[in-house]
Amino acid sequence: MPADRMKILVIGGDQDNLVTLKAQINEALPEVLTLMAFDAESGLKLAAAEKPDVILLDSVIPGMDGVEVCRELKTDKVLCDIPVIFVTALKGSRSSRIHALDCGAEAFIYKPVDEVELTAQIRAMFKIRTANTQIRYENDRPSALTEMQMHTFKDTYLATLNLMDDLHSENEARKISEEALRRSESKYRLLLTNIPDVSWTANSLAETIYVSGKIKNIIGFSYEEIVKAGSSFWIDTIHPDDATTVKEAFDLLFKRSRKFDKEFRLRKKDGAWVWVNVRASKVYEKDGCFFSDGILTDINSRRQLQDKNRDLDREILALYSIGSRLNSTTDSSEVCSYILFQLNNMMKIDRSYIYLQDDSVGLKLKTSLGITGKVKDALKSLPITIPWVKKVLSGKHVKSKGLIPLDLPEAAGLSETAAGISAWCAVPLKIGSEVIGLLLVAHNTEKNYSQRELFLLNSISNQLAVLIENHSLYEKMQNKNLELERSREDLRKNLKKISRANVELERLNVAKSNFVGIASHELNTPITSIYCSLQYLDLYSDLVMTSEQQEIMDSVKEGIIQIKELVEDLLCISRIEASHMPIQKAPLDLLMLSREIASSLSVPLSSRKIRIDFTGEEGLLCGNESLCRMAVRNLLDNAIKFTPDGGCITVRGRYVAKEEALGYKKTLRSFYPKFPLKTDVLDCYYRLDVQDTGIGIPSDELTRIFAKFYGVGDISHHSSGKTGFMSKGSGLGLSIVKGAMSAHNGFVWVTADPDGTGSIFSLLFPLNC
């Protein structure tokens, strides 16, 4: 059955020779379909599949030589009647032809192939093929007819061979001119081979007709592999994200002659992706098919640089945006969420978390992005016992592939926590060497975090830690300010109350002083009258009283004496507090005055077995004798009351220079906060110390004992009397001493004895008579 279109199979090992041979065939015989095979195995398979009309066989083929291939073809019952034309580079006598015919070939042709000779040979072989086919279909006819036809075709073939010999000489001249053309074509092919770009030819079905050998350097596939795969090669190789736009542009090239110029990714043989730029501008028709030629350029380095620059621009913008938020006073949770949003955009992160250390739960979720609902509830806290958490809290980063090991108890929705995560990384939030939490990022796709990405994460986490700490301090400061403002308001209110209370106290104090002055003055006369009457009755009435009556009389006298002394103390305080009270000063010897007062106390001193020693310098000072006497008397009374029986009291007097007086500043400031004023500092002073071996005074009461009506210790321990041990007084004695010293512009203070027992009361008089 004759074919509608002639098929020619070209089998050879040199790709360029076969492409040239195919071009010559297509030029001379446009109606012919030319198939090519580059090794013996694929040639035999293609022959069996396509059953071509003529086979052109190169003498040198990878795998086996041309003679063996020819014998394989001729021994095959299906392929044996296909004419075989040997293509050889051996020129010579007819013995070469005989050798070609012996191996089963129907014809042979020399290299370089003459186009006219090639055309004639193909047409002759096609006639033989047609005849053989006709014979196969008409094998039921008489064998004589078949033999006659075979002789006819053989005669035709021999005539053709003779014609070839005649044409050979004619074509020698033509070959000379064609040699120049071949050299030009060789230079063109050499140029295509050496340029870095890949030249290609494809038809409208996206089948690769031709592609230069450089393609293997770019994508790893050879020309043969590309041709063998057909149009599916490019469908399978173009990146899925780019496939649609590339196909649309390719269709427009052939349908509307629109220029094709696209940048897209191709999968290399090793699975990696490479960026290429493919260009084509014209479409031409040949043998009823449409073709286009173009150039393919490797632009992977340029695209990688562009992507890197784009990533840098995106990182810079994100870091600038993050940096601007780091200085804001917005709520820290809102700022953290914004930073995670920028970080997710910059690094294309699917999920991110910020955890801060919390004493109660370990790590507490501050904010997150990419998780919601039950998952977020399940991840509110992380135990610090998790190994990778421990490592991050020690100041190191952790990166890994696969699911995040959380070591959390089973909870609702916890299975969703790790769903889809293929890679994750955690970095510490550090301020100096202190870690306050961690930043965790995760991707749903496989990823290997680069050193640059780790550097970015660490830089942002450090800034984030400072931001969180600053916001925490800022919030604490705001709370403290609010508390301080409330305290100030309370203080203002209290000061107003205190001011009003001070005014009221001042008024009450004036009223009290007036009352004390008036009451003591009014009480003095009747008390004196009663005291004198009692003395008269006791001395001159000649009344005979029983012992009980005498005891009652003595008790009344003692009570009147105590009242009289209290009234005298109150009158003294009243006079001292009157700032307008004039004070009369005269020279007096304070140490001698102290001896006189001590002699008047000989009875209680003797009964208590208390010894008084006097030592120091006797000297004159200017003072009011009455006030000085009251001051010394009260100090001695106080020393006797608080010194146990058998104790000792020491009275020392000496002059003190200005420098030594200034040295008392630390001690005196507890009693006189403004000491020293310029008016306080004189060139010389006289100091009198009264030291006892008594019970001492607690340190927290030293500065309060000079207040009016103040008593040291528990009042329940005091006993009645004026000189008995721990006896209770009016509480005005030391207040009178301080008032007397203030009237002299002097000072009084008390210190603990260095040996730990008793107290030392000191009087400091200025020598400015």
C-alpha positions in Angstrom: 0.0 0.0 0.0 1.8 3.2 -1.1 2.3 5.9 1.4 0.9 9.4 1.0 4.2 11.0 1.9 7.8 9.7 1.5 9.6 8.9 4.7 13.4 8.9 4.9 15.4 7.7 7.9 18.9 9.1 8.3 21.2 7.0 10.7 24.6 8.4 11.7 26.9 9.4 14.5 27.8 13.0 13.6 25.0 15.3 14.6 26.1 18.2 12.4 26.5 16.0 9.3 23.0 14.6 9.8 21.5 18.0 10.3 23.2 19.2 7.0 22.0 16.1 5.2 18.5 16.6 6.4 18.6 20.3 5.3 19.8 19.2 1.8 17.0 16.6 1.6 14.3 19.1 2.7 15.6 21.7 0.2 15.6 19.3 -2.7 12.5 17.3 -1.7 10.2 19.5 0.3 7.5 16.8 0.3 9.8 14.3 2.1 9.5 13.7 5.9 13.1 13.2 7.2 13.7 11.3 10.5 17.1 11.1 12.3 18.8 8.7 14.6 22.2 9.3 16.2 23.1 5.7 17.1 22.5 2.2 15.8 20.1 1.1 18.5 17.8 4.1 18.2 18.1 3.8 14.4 16.9 0.2 14.3 14.0 1.0 16.7 12.9 4.0 14.7 13.1 1.9 11.5 10.9 -0.7 13.0 8.4 1.9 14.3 8.2 4.2 11.3 9.0 1.8 8.4 10.6 4.5 6.2 10.7 4.3 2.4 14.4 4.9 2.2 17.3 4.6 4.8 20.4 6.7 4.5 23.1 4.8 6.5 26.5 6.4 7.5 29.4 4.0 7.6 30.4 5.2 11.1 27.8 4.8 13.8 28.1 4.7 17.6 27.4 1.2 18.9 28.2 -0.8 15.7 29.4 0.0 12.2 27.2 0.7 9.2 27.8 -2.8 7.7 26.4 -4.5 10.8 23.4 -2.2 10.9 22.7 -2.9 7.2 22.8 -6.7 7.8 20.5 -6.3 10.8 18.0 -4.4 8.6 18.2 -7.0 5.8 17.7 -10.0 8.0 14.5 -8.5 9.5 11.5 -9.9 7.6 9.6 -6.6 7.9 12.5 -4.2 7.1 14.4 -6.2 4.6 12.7 -4.7 1.5 13.5 -1.1 2.6 16.2 0.3 0.3 19.5 1.3 2.0 21.8 3.9 0.7 25.3 3.8 2.1 26.9 7.2 2.8 30.7 6.9 2.9 33.7 9.1 2.8 35.7 6.4 0.7 36.2 7.4 -2.9 37.5 4.9 -5.4 36.7 2.3 -7.9 33.8 0.1 -8.4 35.0 -2.3 -5.7 33.6 0.1 -3.1 30.3 -0.2 -4.7 30.5 -4.0 -4.9 31.3 -4.1 -1.1 28.3 -1.9 -0.3 26.0 -4.1 -2.4 27.4 -7.3 -0.8 26.4 -6.2 2.7 22.8 -5.7 1.5 22.7 -2.1 0.5 20.9 -1.0 -2.7 23.2 2.0 -3.4 25.9 4.2 -2.0 26.9 7.8 -2.2 30.2 9.6 -1.4 30.9 12.5 1.0 30.6 15.4 0.7 27.2 14.6 -0.6 26.2 16.0 -3.9 22.6 17.3 -3.7 21.7 16.3 -7.3 23.2 12.9 -6.9 21.5 12.5 -3.5 18.1 13.4 -5.0 18.5 11.0 -7.9 19.5 8.2 -5.5 16.5 8.8 -3.2 14.0 9.0 -6.1 15.4 5.7 -7.5 15.3 4.0 -4.2 11.8 5.2 -3.6 10.8 3.6 -6.9 12.4 0.3 -5.8 10.5 0.6 -2.5 7.3 1.2 -4.3 7.9 -1.7 -6.5 8.7 -4.0 -3.6 5.5 -2.9 -1.9 3.5 -3.5 -5.1 5.1 -6.9 -5.3 4.1 -7.7 -1.7 0.5 -6.8 -2.5 0.4 -8.7 -5.8 2.3 -11.8 -4.8 -0.6 -13.8 -6.0 0.2 -12.9 -9.6 2.4 -15.2 -11.7 6.0 -15.3 -10.8 7.0 -14.6 -14.4 5.4 -11.2 -14.2 7.2 -10.5 -11.0 10.5 -11.5 -12.5 9.9 -9.4 -15.5 9.2 -6.4 -13.3 12.2 -7.0 -11.2 14.4 -7.2 -14.3 12.8 -3.9 -15.5 13.6 -2.2 -12.2 17.1 -3.6 -12.2 17.7 -2.3 -15.7 16.4 1.0 -14.6 18.7 1.0 -11.5 21.7 0.1 -13.7 20.8 2.9 -16.0 20.6 5.1 -13.0 24.1 4.1 -11.9 25.5 4.9 -15.3 23.7 8.2 -15.2 25.3 8.8 -11.8 28.7 8.3 -13.3 27.9 10.9 -15.9 26.5 13.3 -13.4 29.5 12.8 -11.1 31.9 14.5 -13.6 29.4 17.3 -14.2 29.1 18.0 -10.5 32.8 18.2 -9.8 32.8 21.8 -11.0 29.7 22.5 -9.0 31.3 21.1 -5.9 34.0 23.7 -6.1 31.5 26.5 -5.8 29.6 24.6 -3.1 32.8 24.2 -1.0 32.9 27.9 -0.5 29.3 27.8 0.7 30.1 24.9 3.0 33.0 26.8 4.5 30.6 29.8 5.1 28.1 27.5 6.7 30.8 25.9 8.9 31.9 29.3 10.1 28.2 30.1 10.9 27.9 26.8 12.8 31.2 27.5 14.6 29.8 30.9 15.6 26.6 29.3 16.9 28.7 26.8 18.8 31.0 29.3 20.5 28.5 32.1 21.4 27.3 31.8 25.0 23.6 31.9 23.9 21.7 28.9 22.6 20.1 29.0 19.2 17.0 27.0 18.6 14.3 26.2 16.1 10.8 25.0 17.1 7.5 24.4 15.3 4.1 25.6 16.3 3.6 22.4 18.3 6.4 23.4 20.6 8.5 20.5 19.2 12.3 21.2 19.2 13.6 21.0 15.6 17.1 22.2 16.4 18.9 23.4 19.5 22.6 24.1 19.8 24.9 22.1 22.0 25.3 24.9 24.6 21.9 24.0 26.0 23.5 21.1 27.9 25.7 23.6 29.8 22.6 25.5 31.0 20.0 22.9 31.8 22.0 19.6 31.7 19.9 18.0 29.0 21.4 17.1 25.6 19.9 17.9 22.2 18.9 14.2 21.7 17.1 14.1 25.1 15.2 17.3 24.2 14.2 16.0 20.8 13.2 12.6 22.1 10.9 14.1 24.7 9.1 16.1 22.1 6.7 19.0 23.1 6.2 17.5 26.6 9.8 18.4 27.5 9.1 22.1 27.9 5.7 21.5 29.5 7.5 19.4 32.2 10.5 21.7 32.5 9.1 25.2 32.8 8.3 26.3 36.4 4.6 25.9 37.2 4.4 29.6 38.2 5.7 30.7 34.7 4.1 28.0 32.5 0.8 29.8 31.8 2.3 33.1 30.7 5.0 31.4 28.6 2.4 29.3 26.8 0.2 32.3 26.1 3.2 34.3 24.7 4.3 31.3 22.5 0.8 30.9 21.1 0.7 34.6 20.3 4.0 34.3 18.5 2.6 31.8 16.0 -1.0 33.0 15.8 -0.4 36.8 15.7 3.3 37.1 15.0 3.8 38.9 18.3 7.4 39.1 19.5 8.3 36.4 22.1 10.5 37.7 24.8 10.1 36.1 28.2 12.1 35.5 31.3 11.2 32.3 33.1 12.6 29.4 35.1 13.6 26.0 33.8 14.2 22.9 35.9 17.7 21.5 35.3 18.5 17.8 35.1 19.7 17.8 38.7 16.3 19.4 39.8 17.6 22.9 40.4 15.9 25.9 38.8 17.7 28.3 36.4 16.5 31.6 35.0 16.6 32.0 31.2 15.6 34.6 28.7 14.0 33.3 25.4 13.5 35.5 22.4 12.0 35.0 19.0 10.5 37.5 16.6 9.6 35.9 13.2 7.6 32.9 12.0 8.1 31.2 8.7 6.3 28.4 6.8 7.9 25.4 5.3 6.3 22.3 3.8 3.0 23.4 5.4 4.5 23.7 8.9 5.2 26.9 10.8 8.6 27.4 12.4 10.5 30.0 14.4 14.1 30.6 15.3 15.3 32.2 18.5 17.9 32.6 21.1 18.0 31.3 24.7 20.2 33.2 27.2 21.3 32.1 30.7 20.3 35.0 33.0 20.4 33.1 36.3 23.3 35.2 37.7 21.6 38.5 36.8 18.3 37.3 38.3 20.0 36.1 41.5 21.6 39.5 41.8 18.3 41.2 41.2 16.6 39.0 43.8 19.4 39.7 46.2 19.1 43.5 45.6 15.3 43.3 46.0 15.7 41.3 49.2 18.2 43.9 50.4 15.7 46.7 49.6 12.9 44.9 51.3 15.1 44.3 54.4 16.2 47.9 54.5 12.6 49.1 54.3 11.5 46.6 56.9 14.4 47.5 59.2 13.7 51.2 58.8 10.0 50.7 59.6 10.9 48.5 62.6 13.5 51.1 63.7 10.9 53.9 63.6 8.6 51.9 65.7 11.3 51.1 68.3 11.3 54.8 69.3 7.5 55.0 69.6 5.6 55.2 72.9 2.8 52.9 71.5 1.7 50.0 73.6 4.5 47.3 73.6 2.1 44.5 72.4 1.0 46.6 69.5 4.6 47.4 68.5 5.6 43.7 68.8 2.7 42.7 66.5 3.8 45.3 64.0 7.4 44.1 64.1 6.3 40.5 63.5 4.2 41.7 60.5 7.2 43.4 59.0 9.5 40.4 59.8 7.0 38.0 58.2 6.9 40.1 55.0 10.7 40.5 54.8 11.5 36.8 55.3 8.2 35.3 54.0 7.6 33.7 57.4 4.4 31.7 57.9 4.2 31.8 61.7 6.0 33.8 64.4 5.9 34.0 68.2 7.4 36.2 70.9 7.7 34.6 74.4 8.9 36.5 77.5 10.1 34.9 80.7 7.5 34.6 83.5 8.3 33.3 87.0 4.9 31.5 87.2 4.7 29.7 83.9 8.3 29.7 82.4 7.8 31.4 79.1 4.6 33.4 78.4 3.3 34.2 74.9 3.6 38.0 74.4 2.3 38.1 70.8 2.1 36.0 67.7 1.3 36.0 64.0 -0.1 33.2 61.8 -1.9 31.3 64.6 -5.4 31.6 66.1 -8.0 29.9 68.1 -7.2 26.7 69.9 -3.6 26.6 68.7 -3.0 30.0 70.3 -4.6 28.9 73.5 -2.4 25.8 73.6 0.7 27.9 73.1 0.1 30.5 75.8 3.1 29.2 77.7 6.2 27.0 77.1 8.0 25.0 79.9 11.6 26.0 80.2 12.5 22.3 80.7 12.3 21.7 76.9 15.9 21.1 75.7 15.8 23.6 72.8 14.2 26.2 75.0 17.0 25.8 77.5 19.5 26.3 74.8 17.9 29.5 73.5 17.6 30.9 77.1 21.3 30.2 77.5 21.9 32.8 74.7 22.2 30.5 71.6 20.0 30.1 68.5 18.3 26.9 67.4 17.3 26.0 63.9 15.8 22.8 62.7 13.6 21.0 60.0 10.4 19.3 60.7 7.9 19.7 63.5 8.7 21.9 66.6 9.1 19.6 69.7 6.9 21.4 72.2 6.7 18.8 75.1 3.3 20.2 76.0 0.5 18.1 77.6 -2.3 16.9 75.3 -4.9 19.7 74.9 -7.7 20.6 72.5 -6.3 21.7 69.2 -2.7 20.9 70.1 -2.4 18.6 67.1 -2.9 21.7 64.9 0.1 23.4 66.5 2.7 21.7 64.4 0.5 21.1 61.3 2.3 22.1 58.1 5.5 23.3 59.8 8.6 22.1 57.8 11.3 24.4 59.2 11.7 26.7 62.2 14.3 28.8 64.0 14.4 30.3 67.5 16.7 33.2 68.7 17.1 34.7 72.2 15.8 38.1 73.1 18.9 39.5 74.8 19.9 42.7 76.6 23.6 42.4 77.1 24.1 38.9 78.6 20.6 38.7 80.0 18.0 36.7 78.1 14.4 38.0 78.7 12.6 35.6 76.2 12.8 34.2 72.7 11.6 34.9 69.1 10.4 31.8 67.2 9.7 31.8 63.4 8.4 28.9 61.3 7.9 28.1 57.6 5.4 25.7 56.1 7.9 24.8 53.3 11.4 23.3 53.6 14.0 25.9 54.3 17.6 26.2 55.4 18.1 29.4 57.4 21.2 31.2 56.0 23.8 33.0 58.1 22.4 36.3 56.8 18.9 35.4 58.0 20.2 34.4 61.4 22.0 37.7 61.6 18.8 39.6 60.8 16.8 37.6 63.3 19.4 38.2 66.0 19.7 41.9 65.3 15.9 42.4 65.3 15.5 40.2 68.4 18.1 42.3 70.3 16.4 45.5 69.3 13.1 44.0 70.2 14.4 43.0 73.7 15.5 46.6 74.3 12.1 47.8 73.1 10.3 45.4 75.4 12.5 46.3 78.4 12.2 50.0 77.7 8.4 49.8 77.4 8.3 47.7 80.6 10.4 50.4 82.4 8.3 53.1 80.8 5.1 51.5 82.0 6.5 51.0 85.5 7.6 54.7 85.5 4.1 55.7 84.4 2.6 53.7 87.2 5.2 55.1 89.6 4.3 58.6 88.3 0.7 58.0 88.9 1.4 56.7 92.3 3.6 59.7 93.0 1.0 62.1 91.7 -1.6 60.5 93.9 0.9 60.7 96.8 1.5 64.3 96.0 -2.2 65.0 96.0 -2.6 63.1 99.3 0.4 65.0 100.6 -1.1 68.4 99.5 -4.3 67.4 101.2 -2.5 66.3 104.3 -0.3 69.4 104.3 -3.5 71.5 104.3 -4.9 69.4 107.1 -1.6 69.8 109.0 -1.5 73.5 108.3 -5.0 73.9 109.7 -4.0 71.6 112.6 -0.9 73.6 113.2 -2.9 76.8 113.3 -5.3 75.1 115.7 -2.4 73.7 117.8 -0.8 77.1 117.9 -4.0 78.6 119.1 -4.4 75.8 121.6 -0.8 76.1 122.7 -1.2 79.9 123.3 -4.4 79.2 125.1 -2.7 76.4 127.1 0.3 78.7 127.9 -2.1 81.4 129.0 -4.0 78.9 131.1 -0.8 77.5 132.6 0.5 80.9 133.4 -2.8 82.1 134.8 -3.6 78.9 136.7 -0.1 78.6 138.2 -0.1 82.2 139.2 -3.6 82.0 140.7 -2.8 78.6 142.4 0.5 79.9 143.9 -1.2 82.1 146.5 -3.7 79.6 148.0 -1.1 76.9 148.0 1.4 79.1 149.8 -1.3 80.0 152.3 -2.2 76.3 152.9 1.5 75.4 153.2 2.1 78.2 155.8 -0.9 77.2 157.8 0.2 73.6 157.9 3.6 74.7 159.2 2.0 76.9 161.8 -0.2 74.1 163.0 2.8 71.7 163.1 5.1 74.1 165.0 2.9 76.4 167.2 -0.5 74.9 167.7 0.4 72.6 170.6 -2.1 70.1 169.2 -1.8 66.6 170.5 -2.3 64.2 167.5 -2.3 60.5 167.4 0.3 58.7 165.2 -2.4 58.2 162.5 -3.3 61.9 162.6 0.4 62.9 162.4 0.9 60.5 159.4 -2.1 62.2 157.7 -0.7 65.6 158.4 2.7 64.7 157.0 1.1 63.3 153.9 -0.8 66.5 153.4 2.3 68.5 153.8 4.1 66.3 151.3 1.3 66.7 148.8 1.2 70.4 149.2 5.0 70.6 148.7 4.6 68.6 145.5 1.8 70.8 144.2 3.9 73.9 145.2 6.9 72.6 143.2 4.7 71.7 140.2 3.2 75.2 140.3 6.7 76.7 140.5 7.7 74.6 137.5 4.7 75.7 135.6 5.4 79.4 136.4 9.0 78.9 135.4 8.0 77.3 132.0 5.5 80.1 131.5 8.1 82.7 132.1 10.7 81.0 129.8 8.2 80.6 127.0 7.4 84.3 127.1 9.9 85.6 124.4 9.6 89.1 125.8 10.8 88.1 129.2 14.0 90.0 130.1 16.9 88.0 131.5 19.3 89.6 134.0 22.8 88.3 133.7 25.7 88.5 136.1 29.1 86.8 136.5 28.8 83.5 138.3 30.9 80.4 138.8 28.9 77.5 137.4 31.0 74.7 139.0 30.8 76.4 142.5 27.0 76.8 142.0 26.8 73.1 141.2 28.5 72.3 144.5 26.0 74.5 146.5 23.1 72.7 144.8 24.7 69.3 145.5 25.1 70.2 149.2 21.4 70.9 149.4 20.7 67.4 148.2 23.0 65.7 150.8 20.0 64.0 152.5 18.7 62.0 149.5 22.3 61.4 148.3 23.2 60.0 151.7 20.1 57.9 151.9 20.6 56.5 148.4 24.4 56.1 148.9 25.1 58.0 145.7 28.4 59.9 145.4 28.9 63.2 143.5 32.4 64.0 142.2 33.3 67.5 140.9 36.2 68.0 138.5 37.4 70.5 135.8 38.0 74.2 135.6 36.3 76.8 137.7 35.6 80.0 135.8 33.2 82.9 135.5 30.5 83.1 132.9 27.7 85.6 132.3 24.3 84.1 133.2 21.1 84.4 135.2 21.7 82.7 138.5 18.1 81.7 139.0 17.8 80.0 135.6 21.3 78.4 135.9 20.3 77.1 139.4 17.1 75.6 138.0 19.0 74.0 135.1 21.7 72.4 137.3 19.2 71.4 140.0 16.9 69.6 137.5 19.9 67.8 135.9 21.1 66.6 139.4 17.5 65.6 140.4 17.2 63.7 137.1 20.6 61.9 137.7 19.7 61.0 141.3 16.3 59.5 140.2 17.7 57.3 137.4 20.9 56.2 139.2 20.6 53.0 141.2 21.6 53.1 144.9 25.4 53.1 145.4 25.9 54.8 142.1 28.1 57.8 141.1 27.4 61.2 139.6 30.3 63.2 138.0 30.1 66.9 137.3 32.8 68.3 135.0 33.3 71.9 133.9 35.8 73.3 131.3 36.3 76.0 128.7 35.7 75.0 125.0 37.3 76.8 122.1 35.4 77.7 118.8 36.9 74.9 116.8 35.9 72.2 119.4 32.4 73.7 119.5 32.1 73.4 115.8 33.1 69.7 116.1 29.9 69.1 118.1 27.9 69.8 114.9 27.0 66.2 114.1 25.7 65.6 117.7 24.0 69.0 118.1 22.1 68.8 114.8 19.9 66.0 116.3 18.8 68.5 118.9 19.2 71.8 117.0 18.8 71.1 113.2 20.0 74.6 112.2 23.3 74.5 114.2 25.5 76.3 113.7 24.1 79.7 112.7 26.5 82.6 112.4 25.2 84.0 115.7 25.9 80.6 117.4 29.6 80.6 116.7 31.7 82.4 119.3 35.3 82.3 120.2 34.8 80.6 123.6 32.2 78.6 125.5 31.9 77.0 129.0 30.7 73.4 129.1 29.3 71.6 132.1 28.7 67.8 131.9 26.5 65.8 134.4 27.3 62.1 134.0 25.5 59.3 135.9 25.8 55.6 136.1 22.1 55.1 135.8 19.8 53.1 133.6 20.6 55.1 130.4 18.2 56.4 127.8 17.1 54.5 124.6 18.7 55.9 121.5 15.3 56.6 119.8 14.3 58.7 122.8 17.4 60.9 123.2 16.0 63.8 121.2 12.5 63.7 122.8 13.3 63.8 126.5 13.4 67.6 126.5 9.8 67.9 125.5 7.3 69.1 128.1 5.6 66.3 130.2 7.7 63.6 128.5 8.8 60.6 130.6 11.4 58.0 129.7 10.4 54.3 129.8 7.1 52.6 130.9 5.2 55.0 133.2 3.9 52.0 135.2 7.5 51.5 136.5 7.7 55.0 138.1 7.2 55.6 141.8 6.1 58.6 143.8 8.7 61.0 145.2 11.4 63.4 144.0 14.6 61.6 144.7 13.6 57.9 144.9 15.0 55.5 142.2 12.8 55.7 139.1 10.4 58.0 141.0 7.8 59.9 138.9 8.1 63.6 138.3 6.1 66.2 136.5 7.9 65.7 133.2 8.9 69.4 133.1 12.4 69.3 134.5 14.4 68.7 131.3 12.0 71.1 129.4 12.9 73.8 132.0 16.6 73.0 131.4 16.3 73.5 127.6 14.3 76.7 128.2 16.9 78.1 130.5 19.7 77.3 128.0 17.7 78.9 125.2 17.3 82.0 127.3 21.2 82.1 127.5 21.6 81.4 123.7 23.2 78.1 124.9 22.7 74.5 124.1 21.8 71.3 126.0 22.1 67.7 124.7 22.5 64.2 126.0 24.7 61.3 124.9 25.1 57.7 126.1 28.1 56.9 128.3 30.9 55.4 126.2 31.1 52.4 128.6 27.4 51.5 127.9 25.9 52.6 131.3 24.3 55.8 132.2 24.0 59.1 130.4 25.9 62.4 129.9 23.9 65.6 130.0 25.9 68.6 128.6 25.3 72.3 129.0 27.2 74.7 126.6 27.1 78.4 127.7 28.5 81.2 125.4 31.0 83.5 127.1 29.6 86.8 125.9 28.9 88.9 129.0 
